[in-house]
Amino acid sequence: MKENLIKTIEENPIALGTSNNNKPHVSVAAFVKIKDEKIIVTNNYMKTTIENIKENPLVNLVVWNKDWKGYQIEGSANYFKEGMWLDFIKNIPENKDEPCKGAIIIQINKIKSIG
């Protein structure tokens, strides 16, 4: 995975799109990391996003930097409320005082540069 992609994802908020029953939904997440070629998103306050992923794992996210250069990423998501992925997000320094309800793990299917 390219270093500038990792840096852009880990240093900027992302817009995470999900859908269920033909109803789109977008959440914003800030504590996002890359591990093992996967995107790891912390669920601190998401409800609809998690419900949608359980019904339809296909997701789309967009991230960009201050220069409006970024990426649109299509992927497939799984949600974990326990185990190694929950432990991983709980150890992210930014999550120190957050509830860390679970981890969304996104397997990347397609990356498109934008900007």
C-alpha positions in Angstrom: 0.0 0.0 0.0 1.4 3.4 -0.9 2.8 5.6 1.9 0.8 8.7 0.8 -2.5 6.7 0.9 -1.7 5.5 4.4 -0.7 9.0 5.5 -3.9 10.5 4.0 -6.1 8.0 5.7 -4.5 8.1 9.1 -4.1 11.9 9.3 -7.5 13.0 8.0 -11.2 12.3 8.8 -12.9 10.0 6.4 -16.5 9.9 5.1 -17.8 6.3 5.4 -20.8 5.4 3.2 -23.0 2.5 3.9 -26.5 1.5 2.7 -29.4 -0.8 3.6 -32.7 -1.2 1.9 -31.7 1.3 -0.8 -31.1 4.0 1.9 -27.6 5.5 1.8 -25.9 6.7 5.0 -22.7 8.6 5.6 -20.7 8.8 8.8 -17.5 10.6 9.6 -14.7 8.9 11.4 -11.4 10.4 12.6 -9.5 7.6 14.4 -8.7 5.4 11.4 -5.6 3.2 11.0 -4.1 0.8 8.4 -3.0 -2.6 9.5 -2.4 -5.7 7.4 -3.6 -3.9 4.2 -7.0 -3.3 5.9 -8.6 0.0 7.0 -9.6 -0.1 10.7 -12.3 2.3 11.8 -13.2 2.8 15.5 -16.9 2.7 16.4 -17.3 5.2 19.2 -20.7 6.5 18.4 -22.0 4.8 15.3 -25.4 3.2 15.2 -26.9 3.2 11.7 -23.5 2.5 10.1 -23.1 -0.7 12.2 -26.7 -1.8 11.5 -26.0 -1.2 7.7 -22.8 -3.2 7.7 -24.4 -6.1 9.4 -27.0 -6.2 6.6 -24.9 -5.1 3.7 -21.1 -5.2 4.0 -20.3 -3.1 0.9 -18.9 0.3 1.9 -17.4 3.3 0.2 -15.2 5.8 1.8 -13.6 9.1 0.8 -10.7 10.8 2.4 -8.8 13.9 1.3 -6.1 16.3 2.7 -6.0 20.1 2.9 -4.8 20.3 -0.7 -8.0 18.4 -1.9 -6.0 15.4 -2.9 -7.4 12.1 -1.8 -8.9 8.7 -2.4 -12.3 7.1 -3.0 -12.1 3.5 -1.7 -14.6 0.7 -2.3 -14.5 -2.3 0.1 -16.2 -4.9 2.2 -16.6 -4.4 5.9 -16.9 -6.6 9.0 -17.7 -5.5 12.5 -16.0 -6.8 15.6 -17.2 -6.2 19.2 -14.5 -8.4 20.8 -11.1 -10.0 20.1 -7.9 -8.7 18.5 -9.5 -5.9 16.5 -11.3 -4.4 19.5 -8.0 -4.7 21.5 -6.2 -2.9 18.6 -8.5 0.1 18.6 -8.5 0.4 22.3 -4.7 0.8 22.1 -4.9 3.7 19.7 -3.8 6.8 21.7 -6.6 9.0 20.2 -9.2 6.5 21.6 -7.9 7.0 25.2 -11.1 8.5 26.6 -13.5 7.1 24.0 -16.0 4.2 24.5 -14.5 2.0 21.7 -17.6 -0.1 21.2 -16.2 -2.0 18.3 -14.0 -2.1 15.2 -15.0 -1.9 11.5 -12.5 -3.7 9.4 -12.5 -2.8 5.7 -11.0 -5.1 3.1 -10.1 -2.8 0.2 -11.5 -3.9 -3.2 -10.8 -0.7 -5.3 -8.9 2.6 -4.9 -9.4 5.6 -7.0 -7.3 8.8 -6.7 -9.3 12.1 -6.5 -8.2 15.7 -6.7 
